[in-house]
Amino acid sequence: MTEIIEYMKTWSVLKWVILVLIAGFIGQFGRMTAEAIVKKIAARRAEKEERSVRDASAAGKTPARTENEFRQDKLEKKRLKAAAKAAKKAGKKK
């Protein structure tokens, strides 16, 4: 009788070990597939953006704004906002 119980315990443990290994394999495969899909989408977006820049330059237009210009505009807005805030604060004190 104990042999049967030991035999069942062994198979139960083996089934769980195999189940965990299979789940790990599926999880890893899914992760790699997801990464491949994300890379493919990013490559398509970059290619599409590059094409639009090339088309704009071919048509004689310049791209909307470069990243540096965007940052400068953002900083200028922050400066103006801070100046307006300081002026408002000074007006309340008087």
C-alpha atoms as one frame of an Amber mdcrd trajectory, in Angstrom:
protein
   0.000   0.000   0.000   2.781   2.421   0.809   4.343   1.697  -2.552   1.197
   2.902  -4.315   1.092   6.090  -2.235   4.778   6.770  -2.920   4.196   6.086
  -6.618   1.259   8.569  -6.680   3.279  11.213  -4.798   6.144  10.868  -7.237
   3.859  11.325 -10.242   2.104  14.250  -8.583   5.417  16.000  -7.976   6.613
  15.226 -11.495   3.380  16.570 -12.974   3.785  19.846 -11.084   7.431  20.186
 -12.082   6.566  19.561 -15.728   3.632  21.987 -15.498   5.883  24.718 -14.083
   8.515  24.128 -16.770   5.890  24.300 -19.507   4.426  27.498 -18.035   7.910
  29.037 -17.887   8.571  28.102 -21.502   5.265  29.597 -22.616   5.924  32.748
 -20.575   9.393  33.188 -22.035   8.128  32.537 -25.552   5.332  35.081 -25.037
   7.772  37.659 -23.715  10.127  37.229 -26.661   7.194  37.424 -29.075   5.947
  40.618 -27.430   9.419  42.186 -27.627   9.674  41.278 -31.304   6.279  42.836
 -31.996   7.212  46.029 -30.138  10.499  46.298 -32.067   8.685  45.798 -35.351
   6.130  48.506 -34.516   8.884  50.919 -33.428  10.783  50.274 -36.655   7.664
  50.958 -38.725   6.998  54.197 -36.848  10.587  55.349 -37.282  10.464  54.504
 -40.980   7.157  56.335 -41.385   8.519  59.395 -39.566  11.692  59.338 -41.665
   9.624  59.136 -44.841   7.485  62.106 -43.800  10.611  64.183 -43.079  12.085
  63.190 -46.454   8.817  64.036 -48.226   8.636  67.408 -46.482  12.215  68.275
 -47.380  11.681  67.126 -50.971   8.659  69.403 -51.229  10.769  72.346 -50.052
   9.215  72.487 -46.611  11.188  72.330 -43.428  10.200  69.955 -40.652   7.848
  71.544 -38.124  10.329  72.020 -35.282  13.466  70.351 -34.137  13.750  68.989
 -30.634  16.076  71.834 -29.634  13.600  74.457 -30.846  10.829  72.672 -28.974
  12.860  72.783 -25.740  13.668  76.477 -26.238   9.982  77.267 -26.774   9.108
  75.320 -23.658  11.720  77.176 -21.584  10.504  80.526 -22.935   6.930  79.678
 -21.912   8.144  78.761 -18.426  10.033  82.058 -18.134   6.988  84.051 -19.241
   4.771  82.176 -16.811   7.188  82.791 -13.927   7.396  86.510 -14.817   3.598
  86.807 -14.931   3.324  85.019 -11.611   5.928  87.324 -10.023   4.142  90.415
 -11.399   0.824  89.181 -10.026   2.396  88.487  -6.631   4.001  91.960  -6.576
   0.643  93.530  -7.414  -1.059  91.789  -4.491   1.569  92.996  -1.988   0.998
  96.677  -2.763
